[in-house]
Amino acid sequence: MKSSYVSSNAISQALRYSMMKMQTDLVSAQKESTTLRVADVGLALGSRTSETVSLARDVSRLNGIIDSNALVSSRLTSTQDVLGQLTAQAEELRSTLAAAVSGSSDRGVVQAGGAAMMDLLTSSLNTSINGQYLFAGINTDVRPVSDFSNASSPARAAFDTAFQTYFGFSQTHADAADITSAEMEDFLTNVVEPQFLGAGWETNWSSATDEGIVSRIALNETAETSVSANITGLRKLAMVSAITSSFMQGNFSEAATKAVTERALALTVESISDITDRQALVGVTQQRVTNASERIDTQIGVFESTITDMESVDPYEAATRVSALVSQIETAYALTARIQNLSLLKYMS
């Protein structure tokens, strides 16, 4: 009978290597048990790994659009609030002007209403959110409109110069009392109106662009998500504010004052209608953004569900694997310790 050579060190080393492998497997098993997803997607799915990578990329892109839509919704809500405030103030001014036309209100009340409207219009159109001006078009870092109450502003300087050039004297001059209704109407139509409804608006009043911000609200859908200070309704409202705050005081004749009041009333009614129409368009855009976000949420849910189906693991199987590996490692530790205690020295006397 021949006995085989057995090395306790070889057995110990084999158990050690096996234990290292089980420890590595335990880390993966514990990760799967915690996340309920395969620890190594490439190893588990093989050639199908590209599918989950592509879906994950799509989910990331869609989440980016969702975040962008939240900012767009905030901008549109603020825009609606501003337009609503301007419309409400314009309605009050319209009532004041109507009373003045019928002789139920004096020019001082109209002048105060026009000045209040101008202050609100200037501050509202220069509203900014997160450092971006709402009504500046694509020039979001540029203050949209000039401050008419500031005597040194381009808008006020151009307005006063136009009056001086046309009549030959300033608004506070005594000769203002001789201005006729026909002269005032001609001045408003041919001199003042081009400053607001013509090229003078961009030259002296506005730094905004006609082009608005266009945002991608879905993968295949865009929308204009801002309102420019250059829209007609806001220009008309600025003209109303300027002529009522400037010409409803001082030495102007009753005829000239009446011409200003009637023109201001007509422009106010038109501006309210124009701004209300723009509010409706903004409302439509808001709904489009909301609908797009809801559709994207649904897409994300489908993609994430597909990824989960491909990468998920059975929680009970994962827990069982962890328990089995822990048990095997503990057994290996015990065997290793017992083998290391084997020594011939214990049997030699």
Secondary structure, 3 states (H helix, E strand, C coil): CCCCCCCHHHHHHHHHHHHHHHHHHHHHHHHHHHHCECCCHHHHHHHHHHHHHHHHHHHHHHHHHHHHHHHHHHHHHHHHHHHHHHHHHHHHHHHHHHHHHCCCCCHHHHHHHHHHHHHHHHHHHCCEECCEECCCCCCCCCCCECCCCCCCCHHHHHHHHHHHHHHCCCCCCHHHHHCCHHHHHHHHHHHHHHHHHCCHHHHHHECCCCCCCEEEEECCEEEECCCCCCCHHHHHHHHHHHHHHHHCCCCCCHHHHHHHHHHHHHHHHHHHHHHHHHHHHHHHHHHHHHHHHHHHHHHHHHHHHHHHHHHECCHHHHHHHHHHHHHHHHHHHHHHHHHHCCCHHHHCC
